Amino acid sequence: MAKKKKTKPLKIGVVDTMFARFDMGAAARAELADCPGFGKKFVVLSQTVPGFKDLAVAAKRMIEKDGASIVVVLGMPGKEPIDKQCAHEASQGIMQAQLMTSTPILEVFVHEDESEDPMVLASVFLNRSRSHARNAYWMLFEPEQLAKRAGQGVRQGFTNAGPLEGS
């Protein structure tokens, strides 16, 4: 009788920041813990870095050194013009890390000025963090979930926009 080959679980990385005003990493990890196969089909690697400009290197290292199959990076740019510029630079680094590793890195930024209402902003943080963590899971295990939402105006953070009339 042939032995059943035991496969190692895939690794999903979560990298968050101290600078964010909401624990985005905890929200992402909680969403992943609710996904089927948690602990068996996949495990979660986690790291916290100071700010969003540190996300790209942490994600790249998680892929190259720890074997992550996908990484969700989470951060909060502030509301000042320099914060927007730094967010753009951080985003460029994240894209470069994806290209260098040929591995998806889902950038999850919540800009501090997306809402003046702290309750609304907290809900955007929670929804966007959890939704992108679920997207990472779907990318690895259920890509048909993404395909069936194509063209539907699905948003992470705020209410879905919906598809355009006539599409």
CNS distance restraints for C-alpha pairs under 8 A (distance, minus, plus):
assign (resid   8 and name CA) (resid  41 and name CA) 7.67 0.50 0.50
assign (resid   9 and name CA) (resid  39 and name CA) 7.47 0.50 0.50
assign (resid   9 and name CA) (resid  40 and name CA) 5.88 0.50 0.50
assign (resid   9 and name CA) (resid  41 and name CA) 4.63 0.50 0.50
assign (resid   9 and name CA) (resid  42 and name CA) 4.41 0.50 0.50
assign (resid   9 and name CA) (resid  43 and name CA) 6.37 0.50 0.50
assign (resid  10 and name CA) (resid  41 and name CA) 6.24 0.50 0.50
assign (resid  10 and name CA) (resid  42 and name CA) 4.44 0.50 0.50
assign (resid  10 and name CA) (resid  43 and name CA) 6.37 0.50 0.50
assign (resid  10 and name CA) (resid  68 and name CA) 7.16 0.50 0.50
assign (resid  10 and name CA) (resid  69 and name CA) 6.49 0.50 0.50
assign (resid  11 and name CA) (resid  42 and name CA) 5.47 0.50 0.50
assign (resid  11 and name CA) (resid  43 and name CA) 5.08 0.50 0.50
assign (resid  11 and name CA) (resid  44 and name CA) 5.74 0.50 0.50
assign (resid  11 and name CA) (resid  45 and name CA) 6.61 0.50 0.50
assign (resid  11 and name CA) (resid  67 and name CA) 6.70 0.50 0.50
assign (resid  11 and name CA) (resid  68 and name CA) 4.61 0.50 0.50
assign (resid  11 and name CA) (resid  69 and name CA) 5.61 0.50 0.50
assign (resid  11 and name CA) (resid  70 and name CA) 7.24 0.50 0.50
assign (resid  12 and name CA) (resid  42 and name CA) 6.96 0.50 0.50
assign (resid  12 and name CA) (resid  43 and name CA) 6.28 0.50 0.50
assign (resid  12 and name CA) (resid  44 and name CA) 4.92 0.50 0.50
assign (resid  12 and name CA) (resid  45 and name CA) 6.09 0.50 0.50
assign (resid  12 and name CA) (resid  68 and name CA) 5.49 0.50 0.50
assign (resid  12 and name CA) (resid  69 and name CA) 5.98 0.50 0.50
assign (resid  12 and name CA) (resid  70 and name CA) 5.30 0.50 0.50
assign (resid  12 and name CA) (resid  71 and name CA) 5.72 0.50 0.50
assign (resid  12 and name CA) (resid  72 and name CA) 7.74 0.50 0.50
assign (resid  12 and name CA) (resid 136 and name CA) 7.70 0.50 0.50
assign (resid  12 and name CA) (resid 137 and name CA) 7.88 0.50 0.50
assign (resid  13 and name CA) (resid  44 and name CA) 5.72 0.50 0.50
assign (resid  13 and name CA) (resid  45 and name CA) 4.62 0.50 0.50
assign (resid  13 and name CA) (resid  46 and name CA) 5.85 0.50 0.50
assign (resid  13 and name CA) (resid  59 and name CA) 7.43 0.50 0.50
assign (resid  13 and name CA) (resid  62 and name CA) 6.83 0.50 0.50
assign (resid  13 and name CA) (resid  68 and name CA) 5.82 0.50 0.50
assign (resid  13 and name CA) (resid  69 and name CA) 7.75 0.50 0.50
assign (resid  13 and name CA) (resid  70 and name CA) 6.19 0.50 0.50
assign (resid  13 and name CA) (resid  71 and name CA) 4.22 0.50 0.50
assign (resid  13 and name CA) (resid  72 and name CA) 6.03 0.50 0.50
assign (resid  14 and name CA) (resid  25 and name CA) 6.48 0.50 0.50
assign (resid  14 and name CA) (resid  28 and name CA) 7.29 0.50 0.50
assign (resid  14 and name CA) (resid  29 and name CA) 7.29 0.50 0.50
assign (resid  14 and name CA) (resid  44 and name CA) 7.08 0.50 0.50
assign (resid  14 and name CA) (resid  45 and name CA) 6.11 0.50 0.50
assign (resid  14 and name CA) (resid  46 and name CA) 4.84 0.50 0.50
assign (resid  14 and name CA) (resid  47 and name CA) 6.50 0.50 0.50
assign (resid  14 and name CA) (resid  71 and name CA) 5.72 0.50 0.50
assign (resid  14 and name CA) (resid  72 and name CA) 4.91 0.50 0.50
assign (resid  14 and name CA) (resid  73 and name CA) 5.95 0.50 0.50
assign (resid  14 and name CA) (resid  74 and name CA) 7.72 0.50 0.50
assign (resid  15 and name CA) (resid  25 and name CA) 6.73 0.50 0.50
assign (resid  15 and name CA) (resid  46 and name CA) 5.83 0.50 0.50
assign (resid  15 and name CA) (resid  47 and name CA) 4.91 0.50 0.50
assign (resid  15 and name CA) (resid  48 and name CA) 5.59 0.50 0.50
assign (resid  15 and name CA) (resid  49 and name CA) 7.20 0.50 0.50
assign (resid  15 and name CA) (resid  55 and name CA) 6.65 0.50 0.50
assign (resid  15 and name CA) (resid  58 and name CA) 7.10 0.50 0.50
assign (resid  15 and name CA) (resid  59 and name CA) 6.82 0.50 0.50
assign (resid  15 and name CA) (resid  71 and name CA) 7.41 0.50 0.50
assign (resid  15 and name CA) (resid  72 and name CA) 6.33 0.50 0.50
assign (resid  15 and name CA) (resid  73 and name CA) 4.78 0.50 0.50
assign (resid  15 and name CA) (resid  74 and name CA) 6.20 0.50 0.50
assign (resid  16 and name CA) (resid  23 and name CA) 7.95 0.50 0.50
assign (resid  16 and name CA) (resid  24 and name CA) 6.50 0.50 0.50
assign (resid  16 and name CA) (resid  25 and name CA) 5.18 0.50 0.50
assign (resid  16 and name CA) (resid  47 and name CA) 6.57 0.50 0.50
assign (resid  16 and name CA) (resid  48 and name CA) 4.86 0.50 0.50
assign (resid  16 and name CA) (resid  49 and name CA) 6.27 0.50 0.50
assign (resid  16 and name CA) (resid  52 and name CA) 7.93 0.50 0.50
assign (resid  16 and name CA) (resid  55 and name CA) 7.46 0.50 0.50
assign (resid  16 and name CA) (resid  73 and name CA) 5.94 0.50 0.50
assign (resid  16 and name CA) (resid  74 and name CA) 4.76 0.50 0.50
assign (resid  16 and name CA) (resid  75 and name CA) 6.09 0.50 0.50
assign (resid  17 and name CA) (resid  25 and name CA) 7.96 0.50 0.50
assign (resid  17 and name CA) (resid  48 and name CA) 5.24 0.50 0.50
assign (resid  17 and name CA) (resid  49 and name CA) 4.84 0.50 0.50
assign (resid  17 and name CA) (resid  50 and name CA) 5.24 0.50 0.50
assign (resid  17 and name CA) (resid  51 and name CA) 5.04 0.50 0.50
assign (resid  17 and name CA) (resid  52 and name CA) 6.40 0.50 0.50
assign (resid  17 and name CA) (resid  55 and name CA) 7.92 0.50 0.50
assign (resid  17 and name CA) (resid  74 and name CA) 6.84 0.50 0.50
assign (resid  17 and name CA) (resid  75 and name CA) 5.79 0.50 0.50
assign (resid  17 and name CA) (resid  76 and name CA) 7.98 0.50 0.50
assign (resid  18 and name CA) (resid  48 and name CA) 6.84 0.50 0.50
assign (resid  18 and name CA) (resid  49 and name CA) 6.39 0.50 0.50
assign (resid  18 and name CA) (resid  50 and name CA) 5.01 0.50 0.50
assign (resid  18 and name CA) (resid  51 and name CA) 6.20 0.50 0.50
assign (resid  19 and name CA) (resid  50 and name CA) 6.22 0.50 0.50
assign (resid  19 and name CA) (resid  51 and name CA) 5.34 0.50 0.50
assign (resid  19 and name CA) (resid  52 and name CA) 7.78 0.50 0.50
assign (resid  19 and name CA) (resid  75 and name CA) 7.48 0.50 0.50
assign (resid  19 and name CA) (resid  76 and name CA) 6.88 0.50 0.50
assign (resid  20 and name CA) (resid  24 and name CA) 7.61 0.50 0.50
assign (resid  20 and name CA) (resid  51 and name CA) 7.73 0.50 0.50
assign (resid  20 and name CA) (resid  75 and name CA) 5.84 0.50 0.50
assign (resid  20 and name CA) (resid  76 and name CA) 4.81 0.50 0.50
assign (resid  20 and name CA) (resid  77 and name CA) 7.74 0.50 0.50
assign (resid  21 and name CA) (resid  76 and name CA) 7.40 0.50 0.50
assign (resid  22 and name CA) (resid 122 and name CA) 6.97 0.50 0.50
assign (resid  22 and name CA) (resid 125 and name CA) 6.74 0.50 0.50
assign (resid  23 and name CA) (resid  27 and name CA) 6.68 0.50 0.50
assign (resid  24 and name CA) (resid  28 and name CA) 6.27 0.50 0.50
assign (resid  24 and name CA) (resid  74 and name CA) 6.33 0.50 0.50
assign (resid  24 and name CA) (resid  75 and name CA) 7.54 0.50 0.50
assign (resid  24 and name CA) (resid 125 and name CA) 6.57 0.50 0.50
assign (resid  24 and name CA) (resid 126 and name CA) 6.83 0.50 0.50
assign (resid  24 and name CA) (resid 129 and name CA) 5.71 0.50 0.50
assign (resid  25 and name CA) (resid  29 and name CA) 6.04 0.50 0.50
assign (resid  25 and name CA) (resid  46 and name CA) 7.98 0.50 0.50
assign (resid  25 and name CA) (resid  74 and name CA) 6.89 0.50 0.50
assign (resid  25 and name CA) (resid 129 and name CA) 7.45 0.50 0.50
assign (resid  26 and name CA) (resid  30 and name CA) 6.01 0.50 0.50
assign (resid  27 and name CA) (resid  31 and name CA) 6.30 0.50 0.50
assign (resid  27 and name CA) (resid 126 and name CA) 6.15 0.50 0.50
assign (resid  27 and name CA) (resid 129 and name CA) 5.95 0.50 0.50
assign (resid  27 and name CA) (resid 130 and name CA) 5.67 0.50 0.50
assign (resid  28 and name CA) (resid  32 and name CA) 6.30 0.50 0.50
assign (resid  28 and name CA) (resid 129 and name CA) 5.24 0.50 0.50
assign (resid  28 and name CA) (resid 130 and name CA) 4.81 0.50 0.50
assign (resid  28 and name CA) (resid 131 and name CA) 7.98 0.50 0.50
assign (resid  28 and name CA) (resid 132 and name CA) 7.59 0.50 0.50
assign (resid  28 and name CA) (resid 133 and name CA) 5.18 0.50 0.50
assign (resid  29 and name CA) (resid  33 and name CA) 6.11 0.50 0.50
assign (resid  29 and name CA) (resid  44 and name CA) 7.32 0.50 0.50
assign (resid  29 and name CA) (resid 133 and name CA) 7.52 0.50 0.50
assign (resid  30 and name CA) (resid  34 and name CA) 6.51 0.50 0.50
assign (resid  30 and name CA) (resid 130 and name CA) 7.67 0.50 0.50
assign (resid  31 and name CA) (resid  35 and name CA) 6.78 0.50 0.50
assign (resid  31 and name CA) (resid 130 and name CA) 5.37 0.50 0.50
assign (resid  31 and name CA) (resid 131 and name CA) 7.95 0.50 0.50
assign (resid  31 and name CA) (resid 133 and name CA) 6.38 0.50 0.50
assign (resid  31 and name CA) (resid 134 and name CA) 6.55 0.50 0.50
assign (resid  32 and name CA) (resid  38 and name CA) 7.02 0.50 0.50
assign (resid  32 and name CA) (resid  44 and name CA) 7.73 0.50 0.50
assign (resid  32 and name CA) (resid 133 and name CA) 6.25 0.50 0.50
assign (resid  32 and name CA) (resid 134 and name CA) 6.55 0.50 0.50
assign (resid  32 and name CA) (resid 137 and name CA) 7.24 0.50 0.50
assign (resid  33 and name CA) (resid  38 and name CA) 5.69 0.50 0.50
assign (resid  34 and name CA) (resid  38 and name CA) 7.27 0.50 0.50
assign (resid  35 and name CA) (resid 134 and name CA) 7.68 0.50 0.50
assign (resid  35 and name CA) (resid 137 and name CA) 7.51 0.50 0.50
assign (resid  37 and name CA) (resid  41 and name CA) 4.76 0.50 0.50
assign (resid  37 and name CA) (resid  42 and name CA) 6.41 0.50 0.50
assign (resid  38 and name CA) (resid  42 and name CA) 5.47 0.50 0.50
assign (resid  38 and name CA) (resid  43 and name CA) 6.19 0.50 0.50
assign (resid  39 and name CA) (resid  43 and name CA) 5.08 0.50 0.50
assign (resid  45 and name CA) (resid  62 and name CA) 7.93 0.50 0.50
assign (resid  45 and name CA) (resid  68 and name CA) 7.64 0.50 0.50
assign (resid  47 and name CA) (resid  58 and name CA) 7.71 0.50 0.50
assign (resid  49 and name CA) (resid  54 and name CA) 6.18 0.50 0.50
assign (resid  49 and name CA) (resid  55 and name CA) 6.92 0.50 0.50
assign (resid  49 and name CA) (resid  58 and name CA) 7.64 0.50 0.50
assign (resid  50 and name CA) (resid  54 and name CA) 6.80 0.50 0.50
assign (resid  51 and name CA) (resid  55 and name CA) 7.24 0.50 0.50
assign (resid  51 and name CA) (resid  75 and name CA) 7.00 0.50 0.50
assign (resid  52 and name CA) (resid  74 and name CA) 7.46 0.50 0.50
assign (resid  52 and name CA) (resid  75 and name CA) 5.20 0.50 0.50
assign (resid  52 and name CA) (resid  76 and name CA) 6.95 0.50 0.50
assign (resid  52 and name CA) (resid  77 and name CA) 7.35 0.50 0.50
assign (resid  52 and name CA) (resid  87 and name CA) 7.22 0.50 0.50
assign (resid  52 and name CA) (resid  90 and name CA) 6.39 0.50 0.50
assign (resid  53 and name CA) (resid  86 and name CA) 7.27 0.50 0.50
assign (resid  53 and name CA) (resid  87 and name CA) 7.40 0.50 0.50
assign (resid  53 and name CA) (resid  89 and name CA) 7.57 0.50 0.50
assign (resid  53 and name CA) (resid  90 and name CA) 4.81 0.50 0.50
assign (resid  53 and name CA) (resid  93 and name CA) 7.99 0.50 0.50
assign (resid  54 and name CA) (resid  58 and name CA) 6.50 0.50 0.50
assign (resid  54 and name CA) (resid  90 and name CA) 7.77 0.50 0.50
assign (resid  55 and name CA) (resid  59 and name CA) 6.04 0.50 0.50
assign (resid  55 and name CA) (resid  73 and name CA) 6.27 0.50 0.50
assign (resid  55 and name CA) (resid  74 and name CA) 7.83 0.50 0.50
assign (resid  55 and name CA) (resid  90 and name CA) 7.54 0.50 0.50
assign (resid  55 and name CA) (resid  94 and name CA) 7.16 0.50 0.50
assign (resid  56 and name CA) (resid  60 and name CA) 6.09 0.50 0.50
assign (resid  56 and name CA) (resid  90 and name CA) 7.20 0.50 0.50
assign (resid  56 and name CA) (resid  93 and name CA) 5.59 0.50 0.50
assign (resid  56 and name CA) (resid  94 and name CA) 4.60 0.50 0.50
assign (resid  56 and name CA) (resid  97 and name CA) 6.06 0.50 0.50
assign (resid  57 and name CA) (resid  61 and name CA) 6.07 0.50 0.50
assign (resid  57 and name CA) (resid  97 and name CA) 7.39 0.50 0.50
assign (resid  58 and name CA) (resid  62 and name CA) 6.11 0.50 0.50
assign (resid  59 and name CA) (resid  63 and name CA) 6.26 0.50 0.50
assign (resid  59 and name CA) (resid  71 and name CA) 6.27 0.50 0.50
assign (resid  59 and name CA) (resid  73 and name CA) 7.22 0.50 0.50
assign (resid  59 and name CA) (resid  97 and name CA) 7.60 0.50 0.50
assign (resid  59 and name CA) (resid 105 and name CA) 7.30 0.50 0.50
assign (resid  60 and name CA) (resid  64 and name CA) 6.11 0.50 0.50
assign (resid  60 and name CA) (resid  97 and name CA) 5.76 0.50 0.50
assign (resid  60 and name CA) (resid  98 and name CA) 7.70 0.50 0.50
assign (resid  60 and name CA) (resid 101 and name CA) 7.00 0.50 0.50
assign (resid  61 and name CA) (resid  65 and name CA) 5.40 0.50 0.50
assign (resid  61 and name CA) (resid  66 and name CA) 7.14 0.50 0.50
assign (resid  62 and name CA) (resid  66 and name CA) 4.93 0.50 0.50
assign (resid  62 and name CA) (resid  67 and name CA) 6.47 0.50 0.50
assign (resid  62 and name CA) (resid  68 and name CA) 5.83 0.50 0.50
assign (resid  62 and name CA) (resid  71 and name CA) 7.87 0.50 0.50
assign (resid  63 and name CA) (resid  67 and name CA) 4.84 0.50 0.50
assign (resid  63 and name CA) (resid  68 and name CA) 4.44 0.50 0.50
assign (resid  63 and name CA) (resid  69 and name CA) 6.70 0.50 0.50
assign (resid  63 and name CA) (resid  70 and name CA) 7.46 0.50 0.50
assign (resid  63 and name CA) (resid  71 and name CA) 7.66 0.50 0.50
assign (resid  63 and name CA) (resid 101 and name CA) 7.30 0.50 0.50
assign (resid  63 and name CA) (resid 103 and name CA) 7.57 0.50 0.50
assign (resid  64 and name CA) (resid  68 and name CA) 7.52 0.50 0.50
assign (resid  64 and name CA) (resid 101 and name CA) 7.44 0.50 0.50
assign (resid  69 and name CA) (resid 103 and name CA) 6.65 0.50 0.50
assign (resid  69 and name CA) (resid 104 and name CA) 7.69 0.50 0.50
assign (resid  69 and name CA) (resid 140 and name CA) 7.96 0.50 0.50
assign (resid  70 and name CA) (resid 103 and name CA) 6.09 0.50 0.50
assign (resid  70 and name CA) (resid 104 and name CA) 5.22 0.50 0.50
assign (resid  70 and name CA) (resid 105 and name CA) 5.92 0.50 0.50
assign (resid  70 and name CA) (resid 106 and name CA) 7.87 0.50 0.50
assign (resid  70 and name CA) (resid 136 and name CA) 6.76 0.50 0.50
assign (resid  70 and name CA) (resid 140 and name CA) 7.89 0.50 0.50
assign (resid  71 and name CA) (resid 104 and name CA) 6.59 0.50 0.50
assign (resid  71 and name CA) (resid 105 and name CA) 4.75 0.50 0.50
assign (resid  71 and name CA) (resid 106 and name CA) 6.25 0.50 0.50
assign (resid  71 and name CA) (resid 136 and name CA) 7.54 0.50 0.50
assign (resid  72 and name CA) (resid 105 and name CA) 5.69 0.50 0.50
assign (resid  72 and name CA) (resid 106 and name CA) 4.71 0.50 0.50
assign (resid  72 and name CA) (resid 107 and name CA) 6.31 0.50 0.50
assign (resid  72 and name CA) (resid 108 and name CA) 7.12 0.50 0.50
assign (resid  72 and name CA) (resid 132 and name CA) 7.28 0.50 0.50
assign (resid  72 and name CA) (resid 133 and name CA) 6.57 0.50 0.50
assign (resid  72 and name CA) (resid 136 and name CA) 7.11 0.50 0.50
assign (resid  73 and name CA) (resid 105 and name CA) 6.88 0.50 0.50
assign (resid  73 and name CA) (resid 106 and name CA) 6.05 0.50 0.50
assign (resid  73 and name CA) (resid 107 and name CA) 5.18 0.50 0.50
assign (resid  73 and name CA) (resid 108 and name CA) 5.86 0.50 0.50
assign (resid  74 and name CA) (resid 107 and name CA) 6.37 0.50 0.50
assign (resid  74 and name CA) (resid 108 and name CA) 4.68 0.50 0.50
assign (resid  74 and name CA) (resid 109 and name CA) 5.82 0.50 0.50
assign (resid  74 and name CA) (resid 129 and name CA) 7.23 0.50 0.50
assign (resid  75 and name CA) (resid 108 and name CA) 6.41 0.50 0.50
assign (resid  75 and name CA) (resid 109 and name CA) 4.96 0.50 0.50
assign (resid  75 and name CA) (resid 110 and name CA) 6.60 0.50 0.50
assign (resid  76 and name CA) (resid 109 and name CA) 5.42 0.50 0.50
assign (resid  76 and name CA) (resid 110 and name CA) 4.99 0.50 0.50
assign (resid  76 and name CA) (resid 111 and name CA) 5.48 0.50 0.50
assign (resid  76 and name CA) (resid 112 and name CA) 6.51 0.50 0.50
assign (resid  77 and name CA) (resid  83 and name CA) 5.60 0.50 0.50
assign (resid  77 and name CA) (resid  84 and name CA) 6.55 0.50 0.50
assign (resid  77 and name CA) (resid  86 and name CA) 7.84 0.50 0.50
assign (resid  77 and name CA) (resid  87 and name CA) 5.96 0.50 0.50
assign (resid  77 and name CA) (resid 109 and name CA) 6.97 0.50 0.50
assign (resid  77 and name CA) (resid 110 and name CA) 6.73 0.50 0.50
assign (resid  77 and name CA) (resid 111 and name CA) 4.97 0.50 0.50
assign (resid  77 and name CA) (resid 112 and name CA) 6.19 0.50 0.50
assign (resid  78 and name CA) (resid  83 and name CA) 5.22 0.50 0.50
assign (resid  78 and name CA) (resid  84 and name CA) 7.20 0.50 0.50
assign (resid  78 and name CA) (resid 111 and name CA) 6.05 0.50 0.50
assign (resid  78 and name CA) (resid 112 and name CA) 5.00 0.50 0.50
assign (resid  78 and name CA) (resid 113 and name CA) 7.18 0.50 0.50
assign (resid  79 and name CA) (resid  83 and name CA) 6.26 0.50 0.50
assign (resid  79 and name CA) (resid  84 and name CA) 7.07 0.50 0.50
assign (resid  79 and name CA) (resid 111 and name CA) 6.77 0.50 0.50
assign (resid  79 and name CA) (resid 112 and name CA) 5.42 0.50 0.50
assign (resid  79 and name CA) (resid 113 and name CA) 5.24 0.50 0.50
assign (resid  80 and name CA) (resid  84 and name CA) 6.64 0.50 0.50
assign (resid  81 and name CA) (resid  85 and name CA) 6.36 0.50 0.50
assign (resid  82 and name CA) (resid  86 and name CA) 6.10 0.50 0.50
assign (resid  83 and name CA) (resid  87 and name CA) 6.03 0.50 0.50
assign (resid  84 and name CA) (resid  88 and name CA) 6.27 0.50 0.50
assign (resid  85 and name CA) (resid  89 and name CA) 6.38 0.50 0.50
assign (resid  86 and name CA) (resid  90 and name CA) 6.07 0.50 0.50
assign (resid  87 and name CA) (resid  91 and name CA) 6.02 0.50 0.50
assign (resid  88 and name CA) (resid  92 and name CA) 6.29 0.50 0.50
assign (resid  89 and name CA) (resid  93 and name CA) 6.41 0.50 0.50
assign (resid  90 and name CA) (resid  94 and name CA) 6.28 0.50 0.50
assign (resid  91 and name CA) (resid  95 and name CA) 6.24 0.50 0.50
assign (resid  91 and name CA) (resid 107 and name CA) 7.43 0.50 0.50
assign (resid  92 and name CA) (resid  96 and name CA) 6.16 0.50 0.50
assign (resid  93 and name CA) (resid  97 and name CA) 6.14 0.50 0.50
assign (resid  94 and name CA) (resid  98 and name CA) 6.35 0.50 0.50
assign (resid  94 and name CA) (resid 105 and name CA) 7.04 0.50 0.50
assign (resid  94 and name CA) (resid 107 and name CA) 7.31 0.50 0.50
assign (resid  95 and name CA) (resid  99 and name CA) 6.41 0.50 0.50
assign (resid  95 and name CA) (resid 105 and name CA) 7.72 0.50 0.50
assign (resid  96 and name CA) (resid 100 and name CA) 6.09 0.50 0.50
assign (resid  97 and name CA) (resid 101 and name CA) 6.11 0.50 0.50
assign (resid  97 and name CA) (resid 105 and name CA) 7.91 0.50 0.50
assign (resid  98 and name CA) (resid 102 and name CA) 5.48 0.50 0.50
assign (resid  98 and name CA) (resid 103 and name CA) 5.28 0.50 0.50
assign (resid  98 and name CA) (resid 104 and name CA) 5.73 0.50 0.50
assign (resid  98 and name CA) (resid 105 and name CA) 5.94 0.50 0.50
assign (resid  99 and name CA) (resid 103 and name CA) 7.22 0.50 0.50
assign (resid 106 and name CA) (resid 132 and name CA) 7.17 0.50 0.50
assign (resid 106 and name CA) (resid 136 and name CA) 7.38 0.50 0.50
assign (resid 108 and name CA) (resid 128 and name CA) 7.08 0.50 0.50
assign (resid 108 and name CA) (resid 129 and name CA) 6.74 0.50 0.50
assign (resid 108 and name CA) (resid 132 and name CA) 7.04 0.50 0.50
assign (resid 110 and name CA) (resid 114 and name CA) 7.26 0.50 0.50
assign (resid 110 and name CA) (resid 124 and name CA) 7.40 0.50 0.50
assign (resid 110 and name CA) (resid 125 and name CA) 6.32 0.50 0.50
assign (resid 110 and name CA) (resid 128 and name CA) 7.81 0.50 0.50
assign (resid 112 and name CA) (resid 121 and name CA) 7.66 0.50 0.50
assign (resid 114 and name CA) (resid 121 and name CA) 6.85 0.50 0.50
assign (resid 115 and name CA) (resid 120 and name CA) 6.43 0.50 0.50
assign (resid 115 and name CA) (resid 121 and name CA) 5.50 0.50 0.50
assign (resid 116 and name CA) (resid 120 and name CA) 7.89 0.50 0.50
assign (resid 116 and name CA) (resid 121 and name CA) 7.34 0.50 0.50
assign (resid 117 and name CA) (resid 121 and name CA) 6.19 0.50 0.50
assign (resid 118 and name CA) (resid 122 and name CA) 6.02 0.50 0.50
assign (resid 119 and name CA) (resid 123 and name CA) 6.29 0.50 0.50
assign (resid 120 and name CA) (resid 124 and name CA) 6.28 0.50 0.50
assign (resid 121 and name CA) (resid 125 and name CA) 6.23 0.50 0.50
assign (resid 122 and name CA) (resid 126 and name CA) 6.21 0.50 0.50
assign (resid 123 and name CA) (resid 127 and name CA) 5.94 0.50 0.50
assign (resid 123 and name CA) (resid 157 and name CA) 7.27 0.50 0.50
assign (resid 124 and name CA) (resid 128 and name CA) 5.79 0.50 0.50
assign (resid 124 and name CA) (resid 156 and name CA) 7.81 0.50 0.50
assign (resid 124 and name CA) (resid 157 and name CA) 4.25 0.50 0.50
assign (resid 124 and name CA) (resid 158 and name CA) 6.25 0.50 0.50
assign (resid 125 and name CA) (resid 129 and name CA) 5.95 0.50 0.50
assign (resid 125 and name CA) (resid 157 and name CA) 6.71 0.50 0.50
assign (resid 126 and name CA) (resid 130 and name CA) 6.10 0.50 0.50
assign (resid 126 and name CA) (resid 157 and name CA) 7.54 0.50 0.50
assign (resid 127 and name CA) (resid 131 and name CA) 5.82 0.50 0.50
assign (resid 127 and name CA) (resid 156 and name CA) 6.28 0.50 0.50
assign (resid 127 and name CA) (resid 157 and name CA) 4.93 0.50 0.50
assign (resid 127 and name CA) (resid 158 and name CA) 7.74 0.50 0.50
assign (resid 128 and name CA) (resid 132 and name CA) 6.04 0.50 0.50
assign (resid 128 and name CA) (resid 156 and name CA) 4.58 0.50 0.50
assign (resid 128 and name CA) (resid 157 and name CA) 4.32 0.50 0.50
assign (resid 129 and name CA) (resid 133 and name CA) 6.27 0.50 0.50
assign (resid 130 and name CA) (resid 134 and name CA) 6.25 0.50 0.50
assign (resid 131 and name CA) (resid 135 and name CA) 6.18 0.50 0.50
assign (resid 131 and name CA) (resid 156 and name CA) 5.92 0.50 0.50
assign (resid 131 and name CA) (resid 157 and name CA) 7.92 0.50 0.50
assign (resid 132 and name CA) (resid 136 and name CA) 6.22 0.50 0.50
assign (resid 132 and name CA) (resid 156 and name CA) 7.17 0.50 0.50
assign (resid 133 and name CA) (resid 137 and name CA) 6.48 0.50 0.50
assign (resid 134 and name CA) (resid 138 and name CA) 6.15 0.50 0.50
assign (resid 135 and name CA) (resid 139 and name CA) 6.03 0.50 0.50
assign (resid 135 and name CA) (resid 146 and name CA) 7.51 0.50 0.50
assign (resid 136 and name CA) (resid 140 and name CA) 6.53 0.50 0.50
assign (resid 137 and name CA) (resid 141 and name CA) 6.00 0.50 0.50
assign (resid 137 and name CA) (resid 142 and name CA) 7.23 0.50 0.50
assign (resid 138 and name CA) (resid 142 and name CA) 4.33 0.50 0.50
assign (resid 138 and name CA) (resid 143 and name CA) 5.20 0.50 0.50
assign (resid 138 and name CA) (resid 144 and name CA) 7.78 0.50 0.50
assign (resid 138 and name CA) (resid 145 and name CA) 6.38 0.50 0.50
assign (resid 138 and name CA) (resid 146 and name CA) 6.87 0.50 0.50
assign (resid 139 and name CA) (resid 143 and name CA) 4.97 0.50 0.50
assign (resid 139 and name CA) (resid 146 and name CA) 7.48 0.50 0.50
assign (resid 142 and name CA) (resid 146 and name CA) 7.70 0.50 0.50
assign (resid 143 and name CA) (resid 147 and name CA) 6.48 0.50 0.50
assign (resid 144 and name CA) (resid 148 and name CA) 6.11 0.50 0.50
assign (resid 145 and name CA) (resid 149 and name CA) 6.70 0.50 0.50
assign (resid 146 and name CA) (resid 150 and name CA) 6.46 0.50 0.50
assign (resid 149 and name CA) (resid 154 and name CA) 7.06 0.50 0.50
assign (resid 151 and name CA) (resid 163 and name CA) 6.06 0.50 0.50
assign (resid 152 and name CA) (resid 161 and name CA) 7.69 0.50 0.50
assign (resid 152 and name CA) (resid 162 and name CA) 5.12 0.50 0.50
assign (resid 152 and name CA) (resid 163 and name CA) 4.51 0.50 0.50
assign (resid 153 and name CA) (resid 160 and name CA) 5.85 0.50 0.50
assign (resid 153 and name CA) (resid 161 and name CA) 4.79 0.50 0.50
assign (resid 153 and name CA) (resid 162 and name CA) 4.30 0.50 0.50
assign (resid 153 and name CA) (resid 163 and name CA) 5.21 0.50 0.50
assign (resid 154 and name CA) (resid 160 and name CA) 4.76 0.50 0.50
assign (resid 154 and name CA) (resid 161 and name CA) 6.32 0.50 0.50
assign (resid 154 and name CA) (resid 162 and name CA) 6.50 0.50 0.50
assign (resid 155 and name CA) (resid 159 and name CA) 6.42 0.50 0.50
assign (resid 155 and name CA) (resid 160 and name CA) 4.77 0.50 0.50
assign (resid 155 and name CA) (resid 161 and name CA) 6.80 0.50 0.50
assign (resid 156 and name CA) (resid 160 and name CA) 7.62 0.50 0.50
assign (resid 163 and name CA) (resid 167 and name CA) 6.84 0.50 0.50
